[in-house]
Amino acid sequence: MGPAARLRAATLALSNTLRRSLSAQTNGEVRITDILKSKFPHASAIKVVDISGGCGAMYEVHVESVEFKGKRVVQQHQMINQTMLNTGSIGTESVKEKNSLSREHIE
């Protein structure tokens, strides 16, 4: 692939990423966000992104909550996965977690 073709491919990838970031949430993103909001009512931030190109096969989840205080990362992931399993939301889709305790709650 020549330099011009690589530039077109990079521009197209950036365009798709930008378009996706400016668009409304998918139904799956909204559903998972609602589930997480109900399970983690004290969360200061919840972000769900379909990273499978919009087909709903894999989601990246970021949750900042005081509920994670004192928990190891693996325990935080287990809390998220258990929530999704208990609601029947994990099955066809996969969840990649990014859990954290909000900095404002650390102090």
N, CA, C and O of each residue as an XYZ file, in Angstrom:
428
protein
N       0.855     -1.167      0.000
C       0.000      0.000      0.000
C       0.904      1.234      0.000
O       1.792      1.369      0.841
N       0.663      2.119     -0.947
C       1.462      3.332     -1.072
C       1.070      4.373     -0.037
O       0.077      4.210      0.671
N       1.850      5.442      0.049
C       1.586      6.497      1.028
C       0.209      7.141      0.858
O      -0.454      7.444      1.849
N      -0.221      7.351     -0.367
C      -1.531      7.973     -0.606
C      -2.652      7.060     -0.127
O      -3.620      7.527      0.474
N      -2.530      5.773     -0.387
C      -3.560      4.817      0.045
C      -3.602      4.723      1.567
O      -4.675      4.631      2.163
N      -2.410      4.746      2.197
C      -2.369      4.705      3.663
C      -3.022      5.951      4.253
O      -3.739      5.863      5.249
N      -2.780      7.102      3.647
C      -3.378      8.346      4.112
C      -4.895      8.300      3.968
O      -5.610      8.725      4.875
N      -5.401      7.789      2.836
C      -6.851      7.669      2.653
C      -7.446      6.727      3.686
O      -8.509      7.016      4.235
N      -6.780      5.598      3.966
C      -7.273      4.637      4.950
C      -7.292      5.255      6.349
O      -8.246      5.063      7.102
N      -6.235      5.997      6.695
C      -6.174      6.645      8.009
C      -7.245      7.721      8.126
O      -7.867      7.868      9.178
N      -7.464      8.477      7.045
C      -8.491      9.516      7.050
C      -9.870      8.901      7.199
O     -10.702      9.424      7.940
N     -10.125      7.800      6.510
C     -11.411      7.108      6.604
C     -11.623      6.579      8.024
O     -12.712      6.724      8.579
N     -10.593      5.970      8.616
C     -10.707      5.455      9.981
C     -10.989      6.582     10.956
O     -11.830      6.431     11.841
N     -10.303      7.707     10.813
C     -10.525      8.858     11.679
C     -11.931      9.410     11.483
O     -12.601      9.773     12.449
N     -12.373      9.472     10.239
C     -13.711      9.955      9.935
C     -14.774      9.081     10.590
O     -15.732      9.594     11.170
N     -14.609      7.762     10.499
C     -15.562      6.845     11.122
C     -15.555      6.987     12.634
O     -16.610      6.941     13.267
N     -14.362      7.161     13.224
C     -14.253      7.333     14.670
C     -14.933      8.617     15.101
O     -15.678      8.628     16.081
N     -14.682      9.704     14.377
C     -15.282     10.987     14.701
C     -16.795     10.919     14.544
O     -17.529     11.407     15.403
N     -17.264     10.323     13.461
C     -18.701     10.199     13.228
C     -19.346      9.402     14.361
O     -20.417      9.766     14.845
N     -18.700      8.322     14.781
C     -19.234      7.484     15.853
C     -19.275      8.247     17.172
O     -20.228      8.113     17.939
N     -18.232      9.057     17.441
C     -18.190      9.774     18.708
C     -19.229     10.892     18.766
O     -19.640     11.295     19.854
N     -19.653     11.393     17.616
C     -20.638     12.465     17.586
C     -22.067     11.947     17.483
O     -23.013     12.719     17.645
N     -22.237     10.674     17.222
C     -23.581     10.135     17.050
C     -24.195      9.763     18.392
O     -23.507      9.686     19.409
N     -25.489      9.537     18.373
C     -26.207      9.136     19.583
C     -25.816      7.723     19.978
O     -25.296      6.957     19.168
N     -26.074      7.391     21.235
C     -25.764      6.043     21.710
C     -26.644      5.015     21.015
O     -27.782      5.295     20.638
N     -26.086      3.813     20.854
C     -26.865      2.714     20.300
C     -27.822      2.201     21.366
O     -27.684      2.539     22.541
N     -28.790      1.388     20.962
C     -29.730      0.805     21.927
C     -28.997     -0.025     22.977
O     -29.348      0.019     24.156
N     -27.984     -0.780     22.558
C     -27.213     -1.595     23.491
C     -26.464     -0.752     24.501
O     -26.418     -1.087     25.684
N     -25.872      0.352     24.036
C     -25.155      1.247     24.946
C     -26.099      1.845     25.978
O     -25.760      1.929     27.158
N     -27.273      2.256     25.541
C     -28.270      2.830     26.447
C     -28.723      1.781     27.454
O     -28.834      2.073     28.645
N     -28.986      0.564     26.988
C     -29.459     -0.514     27.872
C     -28.420     -0.839     28.939
O     -28.763     -0.963     30.115
N     -27.154     -0.979     28.544
C     -26.101     -1.310     29.498
C     -25.865     -0.145     30.455
O     -25.645     -0.365     31.646
N     -25.908      1.087     29.957
C     -25.755      2.262     30.824
C     -26.848      2.287     31.887
O     -26.565      2.536     33.059
N     -28.082      2.033     31.493
C     -29.204      2.021     32.450
C     -29.022      0.945     33.516
O     -29.293      1.182     34.693
N     -28.567     -0.227     33.109
C     -28.325     -1.320     34.061
C     -27.251     -0.920     35.070
O     -27.404     -1.133     36.272
N     -26.166     -0.338     34.564
C     -25.065      0.061     35.449
C     -25.469      1.203     36.372
O     -25.051      1.235     37.529
N     -26.277      2.140     35.878
C     -26.755      3.245     36.725
C     -27.617      2.723     37.874
O     -27.559      3.242     38.989
N     -28.407      1.704     37.597
C     -29.261      1.160     38.663
C     -28.445      0.363     39.674
O     -28.777      0.356     40.860
N     -27.392     -0.304     39.235
C     -26.553     -1.104     40.138
C     -25.552     -0.244     40.900
O     -25.224     -0.549     42.047
N     -25.065      0.825     40.279
C     -24.072      1.703     40.895
C     -24.637      3.124     40.965
O     -24.197      4.004     40.225
N     -25.618      3.351     41.859
C     -26.291      4.654     41.914
C     -25.386      5.803     42.359
O     -25.711      6.965     42.118
N     -24.273      5.504     42.995
C     -23.356      6.548     43.457
C     -22.227      6.802     42.460
O     -21.275      7.515     42.776
N     -22.322      6.234     41.279
C     -21.267      6.409     40.275
C     -21.214      7.864     39.822
O     -22.239      8.483     39.534
N     -19.999      8.389     39.766
C     -19.832      9.771     39.297
C     -19.712      9.812     37.774
O     -19.903     10.865     37.167
N     -19.398      8.680     37.160
C     -19.304      8.615     35.700
C     -19.544      7.192     35.230
O     -19.011      6.239     35.799
N     -20.351      7.057     34.188
C     -20.566      5.771     33.518
C     -20.542      6.047     32.027
O     -21.284      6.888     31.520
N     -19.675      5.324     31.336
C     -19.572      5.487     29.877
C     -19.556      4.096     29.253
O     -18.772      3.237     29.657
N     -20.411      3.880     28.282
C     -20.493      2.610     27.570
C     -20.328      2.901     26.085
O     -21.043      3.735     25.530
N     -19.378      2.209     25.436
C     -19.118      2.417     24.013
C     -19.095      1.067     23.309
O     -18.394      0.146     23.727
N     -19.859      0.965     22.249
C     -19.846     -0.233     21.403
C     -18.560     -0.185     20.582
O     -18.426      0.646     19.684
N     -17.619     -1.071     20.888
C     -16.334     -1.074     20.184
C     -16.287     -2.133     19.088
O     -15.221     -2.462     18.566
N     -17.454     -2.654     18.753
C     -17.512     -3.678     17.709
C     -17.975     -3.101     16.376
O     -18.353     -3.847     15.472
N     -17.946     -1.792     16.254
C     -18.360     -1.180     15.001
C     -19.852     -0.973     14.901
O     -20.372     -0.735     13.811
N     -20.551     -1.059     16.020
C     -21.992     -0.804     16.026
C     -22.864     -2.036     15.992
O     -24.089     -1.914     16.008
N     -22.272     -3.230     15.944
C     -23.103     -4.441     15.865
C     -23.501     -4.979     17.242
O     -24.333     -5.882     17.331
N     -22.918     -4.435     18.321
C     -23.310     -4.852     19.660
C     -22.621     -6.102     20.163
O     -23.088     -6.717     21.122
N     -21.513     -6.496     19.536
C     -20.825     -7.712     19.956
C     -19.867     -7.473     21.119
O     -19.598     -8.389     21.896
N     -19.341     -6.230     21.251
C     -18.384     -5.958     22.330
C     -18.515     -4.505     22.770
O     -18.631     -3.594     21.950
N     -18.495     -4.315     24.086
C     -18.612     -2.973     24.651
C     -17.436     -2.674     25.560
O     -16.914     -3.562     26.234
N     -17.023     -1.417     25.571
C     -16.043     -0.936     26.539
C     -16.840     -0.150     27.574
O     -17.650      0.710     27.228
N     -16.600     -0.456     28.846
C     -17.356      0.156     29.928
C     -16.392      0.856     30.872
O     -15.398      0.271     31.303
N     -16.687      2.104     31.189
C     -15.895      2.876     32.158
C     -16.854      3.311     33.269
O     -17.848      3.989     33.012
N     -16.544      2.912     34.506
C     -17.373      3.280     35.650
C     -16.475      3.863     36.730
O     -15.479      3.249     37.114
N     -16.823      5.044     37.217
C     -16.139      5.644     38.367
C     -17.149      5.675     39.502
O     -18.216      6.278     39.378
N     -16.808      5.022     40.612
C     -17.761      4.924     41.702
C     -17.079      4.693     43.042
O     -16.026      4.059     43.117
N     -17.694      5.216     44.098
C     -17.176      4.977     45.447
C     -17.347      3.509     45.828
O     -16.671      3.030     46.739
N     -18.231      2.791     45.153
C     -18.419      1.362     45.441
C     -17.153      0.556     45.182
O     -17.020     -0.561     45.681
N     -16.222      1.109     44.406
C     -14.977      0.411     44.104
C     -13.873      0.688     45.124
O     -12.801      0.085     45.058
N     -14.128      1.591     46.058
C     -13.100      1.962     47.037
C     -12.651      0.732     47.824
O     -13.470     -0.009     48.368
N     -11.338      0.533     47.872
C     -10.770     -0.595     48.610
C     -10.801     -1.917     47.863
O     -10.344     -2.932     48.388
N     -11.335     -1.923     46.644
C     -11.424     -3.156     45.854
C     -10.264     -3.214     44.865
O      -9.869     -2.204     44.283
N      -9.729     -4.420     44.691
C      -8.710     -4.622     43.660
C      -9.392     -4.542     42.290
O     -10.607     -4.703     42.173
N      -8.587     -4.292     41.270
C      -9.125     -4.157     39.914
C      -9.907     -5.403     39.516
O     -10.978     -5.301     38.918
N      -9.381     -6.567     39.841
C     -10.089     -7.800     39.475
C     -11.454     -7.871     40.176
O     -12.419     -8.369     39.597
N     -11.535     -7.380     41.405
C     -12.817     -7.368     42.116
C     -13.786     -6.379     41.463
O     -14.985     -6.641     41.376
N     -13.258     -5.245     41.009
C     -14.095     -4.276     40.303
C     -14.668     -4.891     39.024
O     -15.850     -4.730     38.721
N     -13.815     -5.594     38.283
C     -14.271     -6.259     37.051
C     -15.327     -7.309     37.372
O     -16.312     -7.448     36.646
N     -15.125     -8.041     38.449
C     -16.102     -9.052     38.848
C     -17.443     -8.418     39.184
O     -18.494     -8.970     38.858
N     -17.411     -7.265     39.833
C     -18.665     -6.568     40.167
C     -19.437     -6.185     38.903
O     -20.654     -6.354     38.833
N     -18.716     -5.671     37.913
C     -19.360     -5.294     36.658
C     -19.889     -6.532     35.939
O     -21.042     -6.558     35.507
N     -19.048     -7.556     35.810
C     -19.467     -8.781     35.119
C     -20.643     -9.438     35.809
O     -21.560     -9.911     35.138
N     -20.640     -9.478     37.137
C     -21.746    -10.096     37.879
C     -23.041     -9.328     37.643
O     -24.111     -9.921     37.504
N     -22.933     -8.010     37.600
C     -24.114     -7.185     37.309
C     -24.686     -7.540     35.946
O     -25.896     -7.710     35.795
N     -23.806     -7.652     34.953
C     -24.272     -7.953     33.604
C     -24.818     -9.377     33.504
O     -25.804     -9.617     32.807
N     -24.182    -10.313     34.195
C     -24.669    -11.700     34.193
C     -26.032    -11.810     34.873
O     -26.916    -12.513     34.382
N     -26.203    -11.118     36.000
C     -27.460    -11.188     36.748
C     -28.634    -10.612     35.981
O     -29.778    -11.003     36.209
N     -28.361     -9.686     35.074
C     -29.447     -9.092     34.294
C     -29.630     -9.791     32.952
O     -30.510     -9.426     32.171
N     -28.803    -10.789     32.689
C     -28.899    -11.494     31.414
C     -28.341    -10.696     30.259
O     -28.636    -10.986     29.100
N     -27.530     -9.686     30.565
C     -27.008     -8.813     29.519
C     -25.730     -9.324     28.883
O     -25.347     -8.853     27.813
N     -25.070    -10.267     29.510
C     -23.891    -10.858     28.884
C     -24.329    -12.178     28.289
O     -25.026    -12.963     28.932
N     -23.940    -12.403     27.125
C     -24.309    -13.610     26.416
C     -23.749    -13.468     25.030
O     -22.695    -14.016     24.706
N     -24.473    -12.717     24.205
C     -23.983    -12.505     22.854
C     -22.954    -11.394     22.804
O     -22.117    -11.365     21.901
N     -23.004    -10.464     23.777
C     -22.020     -9.391     23.742
C     -20.962     -9.578     24.815
O     -21.157    -10.320     25.778
N     -19.866     -8.912     24.639
C     -18.749     -8.974     25.565
C     -18.523     -7.586     26.137
O     -18.761     -6.585     25.461
N     -18.062     -7.523     27.386
C     -17.829     -6.247     28.036
C     -16.368     -6.149     28.431
O     -15.841     -7.033     29.107
N     -15.717     -5.081     28.014
C     -14.341     -4.791     28.400
C     -14.432     -3.649     29.411
O     -14.864     -2.549     29.066
N     -14.025     -3.905     30.659
C     -14.226     -2.918     31.704
C     -13.028     -2.015     31.907
O     -11.875     -2.410     31.730
N     -13.340     -0.812     32.276
C     -12.354      0.147     32.772
C     -13.002      0.768     33.990
O     -13.708      1.771     33.880
N     -12.769      0.186     35.135
C     -13.370      0.665     36.370
C     -12.369      1.510     37.134
O     -11.166      1.255     37.092
N     -12.866      2.505     37.823
C     -11.951      3.299     38.634
C     -12.711      4.025     39.717
O     -13.920      4.234     39.628
N     -11.982      4.400     40.728
C     -12.521      5.221     41.786
C     -12.250      6.664     41.382
O     -11.113      7.020     41.072
N     -13.251      7.465     41.385
C     -13.083      8.858     41.001
C     -12.084      9.539     41.927
O     -12.096      9.318     43.138
N     -11.226     10.363     41.353
C     -10.197     11.055     42.140
C     -10.812     11.872     43.269
O     -10.220     11.989     44.342
N     -11.984     12.434     43.041
C     -12.592     13.279     44.067
C     -12.973     12.476     45.298
O     -13.126     13.042     46.381
N     -13.127     11.163     45.151
C     -13.516     10.320     46.277
C     -12.302      9.687     46.969
O     -12.449      9.073     48.026
N     -11.123      9.829     46.393
C      -9.942      9.235     46.981
C      -9.477     10.037     48.188
O      -8.991      9.468     49.165
N      -9.624     11.355     48.123
C      -9.124     12.233     49.184
C      -9.919     12.122     50.460
O      -9.613     12.803     51.439
